[in-house]
Amino acid sequence: MTSLSGDSDHGGSARQPQPLVCARCGARAEGAQPTWTCSVENGARHYFCDRCSRENLRAIEGRLDSAWW
């Protein structure tokens, strides 16, 4: 298993999970959202809701950055 740089498995308190926000439309996730899409662009994670993912499926599969959709 890998960790993000600066993360540590030792000491300190556990971070509280941050609610997911769609990078395209701003929709907020309530609880776990296994159907959302996660994209890593220029080293940053971007999450997209079901609707935005479906509407841009071809661009996602073509590995286009979200700026191109």
N, C-alpha and C positions, 0 to 999 in steps of 0.2 A: 504494500500500500504506500502511496506517496503522500507527502504533505506539501502545502504551499510554503514558499519561502517565508521564514520568520515564524512559522507555526512550530509548536513543540508538543510532544506527547507527555512531557514531564512538567509537573508543578503548575501553579496558577489555577484559576478557576476556569471551568468550561465556558465557552462562549455560548450565548443564547442564540438560537437560530434566527436569522433575519427573515422577515416575510418577503416572498418573491414579488417583484414588480415587473410587469412586462416592459421590456425596453422599447417597444414600438407604440403601444396604445396606453400604457400606464395602468392597466388592470392590476389589481392586487390579489394575490393568492391567499386563500384562507386555509390553513393547514397544509398538509403534504399535497403536492400536485405532480404525481408521477407522469402525467401526460404533457406537461410543459416541455419545451425544447430549450436546451442549454447550448449556447454557441460561444466558443472562445475566439475572440477577435483581437489581434494585437496584444495578446496576453491577458485580456480582461474578459470575464464571464458576462454574458448577456443572456437573460431568460426571456422567452416568448410564450405567451398564452396559447391555448389551443386554437383559438380563432385566427390569430396572426400567423401561427405556424401553418395552419391549413391553407390560408390565403397565399402564402409565400413558399409553398412546398418545393416548387421547381427551383427557385433561387437557392433555397437551403440545400437541396440535393446537389446543385451545381457548385456549391461551396462559395457562393458570392457573399461578400460582407453585407451586413444589413443596410449599410449606407446605399447600396445599389438597388434595394427593393423599393 
